[in-house]
Amino acid sequence: MMDYSLINIIIVLHLALVGIYALLIYTRRSSLSPVNILPILCIPFFGIISALIADYVFFSKKQELDTTNSIETLTLSKDIYWKSIKKRKEAQNVVPLEEALIINDRQTRKELIFETLLEDPMKNIDILLLARENNDVDTAHYANTTIAKIQRDFQLKVQKLAVDHEADPNDAELLDNYIETLGNFIDSGLSEAFLLKRQRIVYADLLDKKIDLDSLGKDTLRKKIKNCLALKDINTAMEANDILKNNFPEDEQTWINALRISVAGHDALRLKETINEVNSRNIGWSLSGKEQISTWVEV
């Protein structure tokens, strides 16, 4: 009777251990696949021991790999912004970042996001902003860490340029660099909302200084119009675009801006006048230009 009781206890204990291990396998906490459950079940105790050894070997190797390529270990003190990734020697499938974010396999998604974004994070700002809302902790952690790094780099560079410009306001090259850097920061979408308006006001002042040096600078006037529309300064935007109308009347961007300004200002009369003027002119429209004005004008 005692022998049967001992056997029953052993069987129950074995089944319980197999059940626990099956749960680990199905929740992906084990490196084994569901097909391994049957051998573990059929070989009492030795099946469990073999599974433990297999997992130990797998996770030991994985730990060594993760120490060099781990998302969790990234910190702001490391220059992850400029870090490069060596291309794999073996062939690999190319997966768009948008699809990588929704891949069900956690490890695959982690590797794709890590390897692709580290090549050039600035080219994938939109994806980084999307990735930081991802349900996967690793993906969100990496995205937030990278975004914070880029933000800090931008802020430090802008602050330095501001100090340098104040010390030497007549340096035209320095002014151009300041305008470009601050403009890139604003356009990146990484600036905090409570700072964005203040940055745009500073940007507007810099653009005015540039216009004082070159009143017919087409690119500078366009940047000013775009910034004015963001600040809802419709009148200043119209004044800047009037300069473009007078000096670059055949440039399609002049009239694209004119239409946008009328729409942004909710000025139906001005919009109608602009449409009539566009139709009366012989403008060489590009395919992109036609698409941008297709809502209001057929050309």
N, C-alpha and C positions, 0 to 999 in steps of 0.2 A: 504493500500500500504506500509506503514511504517513497519507494522508487518511482511509482506512477505519479505521485504528487510532485516530486522533484522534476520529472520529465515535463509535466504540465507547466510548471513554473518556468522552466527553460524555454519551452515553446512559446508561452505567452510573452516572455521577455524578448525573445527573438522577434516575434511578430510586432511588438511595440517598437523595437529599434528599427525594423524595416519600415514601419509606418512613418516614423520620424524622418528617416532618410528619404523616403519617397516624397514627403512634404518639402524637404530641403531641395530635392531635385526639381519638383514642379514650380517652386518659387524662385528657381535659378540661384539659389544660395550654394548649390553644389555644381561642380564642373561636369558631372555625369549627366547622361540623357535618360529619359524614361525607359528606354530599352534595357538599361542596366538594372532595373528594379528586379526583374525575374531572377537573374543569377544571384543577386544579393539575397532574395527570398529563399531560393532553393539550397543555398550553402549556408547552413546555420553558423553564425558568428564569424566564420572566416570570410563570408561575403561582406559583412559589415566592415571587418578589418581591412579587406582589400580596397573597399570603397574609400575608407579613411586615408589609406596610403596614397591612392590615386589623387584624391583632392589635395592632400598635403603637398605632393610633388607639383601639381598644377598651380596652386596658389603661391608656392615658393618661387616658381619661375615668374609668375605674374607680378609678384612683389618687386622682383629685381627690375623688370621692365618698367613698372610704374614709377620707380624712383627717378628715372630719366625723363619720362614723358607724362608725369602725373598732372592732371588739372588741379587736383586738390592742393598740391604743394605750391601753386603759383601765388606769388605775393607781389605787392606794389614795389617791393625793393628790387625785384628782378626785372630786367629790361625785356619783358615779354612782348612789348610793342614791336621791337625790331628783331625778335628772335626768328631765325630761319629754320626750316625743317628739311632734312635731307630726303630727297625723293627715294621711294622704295625701288630697289633693284628689280623686283619682280613686277609683272604687269598687274594693274589693278583697275577696277571699274571706276569710272568717274561719276560721282553722284552730286547733283545740284545741292547747294546748301539748304534751300527751302525744303527739299525732300529729306535731307539728312536729319532735319529737326523732328520729322514725324516718323522716322524709322523706329519700329517697335523694339528692336534689339538694343538694349542699353549700351553694351560695350561697343557695338558697331557705330552707333550714333556718337558716342563720346569720342572715338578715334577720328571719325570723319570731321566733326566740328573742330576738334583740336588741331588736326593736321592742316585743314583747309584755311581756317581763319588766321592761324599764326603766320601763314605765308605773307599776308598783307592785310591786317585788320582794317585799315582805312578804306579799302575797297569794299568792305563788307559791313559798313556801319549799320545799314538797315537790318541786316541779318543778325548782327550783334544785339541790336535793340529788341528784336523779336526773340532771340535766344535767351535773353535774361528773364523772360516770362515763361520759359519752358518748365514743364513739371519735373524734369530730371534735375536733381540737385547739382550734379557735376556740371552739366551744360550751363545752367543758370549761374553757377559760381564762376565758371570761366568767363562767361560773357560779362558779368558785373565787374570782375577783376580787370579785364581788358579795357572795358569802357572807362573805369576809374583811372586807369593808367593813361589812356589817351586824353581824358579830361585834364588830368594833372599836367601832362606835357604841354597841352594847349595853353592852360592858364599861366604856367611859368613862362612860356615863350611870349605870350601877350603882355604879361607884367613887365618883362625885361624890355620889350620893344617900347612900351609906354614910357618907361624911365629914360631910355635912350633918346626917344623922340622929344621928350620934354627938355632934355639936356641940349639937343641939337635939332630944333624944329625946322631948320633950313636944309637939312639933308634929304634930298629928293628920293634917293635910293632907299634910305631908311623908312621914309614915309610909304613908299610902294610896298615894302616888305611888311610893314605894320598893317596896311590895308588888306593885303593878301591873306596874312595869317588870321586876323580878326574875322575877315569875311569867310574864310574856310571854317573857322570855329562856329560861327553863326549858322552856316549852311549845313554843318554836320548833324545838327539836331541834338548835339550832346550838351549844349549849354543849359544850365538850370533855368527853369521858367522865370524865377524871380530876378535873375540876372540878365535875361535875354533883352528886355526892353532897354536897360541901361547900356548894354553892349551895342545895341543898334543906334542909340543916340550918339555914343562915342564914334561909331562907324560913320554916321552921317557927317559928323564934324570933320573927320579925316578926309572923307570924300570931297567935302567943300574946300578943304585946303588943297587937295589935288586939282580940283577944278580951277582954283585961283591960279595955279601954275600952268594949267593947260585947259582953257575954257572949252575947247572943242574935242576933248578926249571922249571918243565914242563909248569905249568900254566903261569909263568912270561914270559917265552920265547914265548908262544903263544900270550900273550897280546902284546909283543913287535912286533911280526910279523904283527898282525892286525893293530897296530898303524903305523908301517912303511909303510904298503900298503896304508893307508889313507893319509900319508905324501908323497906318491910316492917315497919312499926311497927303491927301489927294492934291491939294493946290500946288505944293512943292513938286510933286511928281509931274503935274501938267506943265509947270514952268520948265522943268528939265527936258521934258519930251518936246516942248515947243522949240528948244534949241536944236534938237535932233531933226525936227521937221524942216527947219530952215536950212540946215546944213547937210542933211542926209535924207532928202525927200524920197529917194528911190530905194532906200534900204528897207527891206521887209520888216525888220525888227522894230523900226520906228513906228510902223502902223500896228504891229502886234501890241506894242506897249500902249499906243493910243487907245485901242479897243479895250485893253485890260483896265486902263485908268478910268474910262467911261463906265465900265461895268462895276468896278470897285467903288466908284463914287455914286452909283445908282442914278446916273445922269442920262436919262433916256434921250433927251434932245441932243446932247453931245454925242451919244452913241450913234444916233441916226446921221448926224452930220459927218462923223468919222467914216461910217460905212459908205456914204455918198462920195466922200473924198477918195476912199480906197478904190471904189469902182471907176472913178474918173481918171485914175492914174495908171500908167503902164509900168507896173512893178513886176520884176522877175521873181515870181514866187518859187520857193523850193518846196519839195514834198512835205517837209516838216512844217514849213510856214503855212501851207494850205491846211494842214491838219489842225494847227493851232487856232486858226480863224474860222474853221468850218462851221462853228456854232452860229456865227453872225454873218459871214460873207461867203458867197460861192465864187471862186475864181478859177 
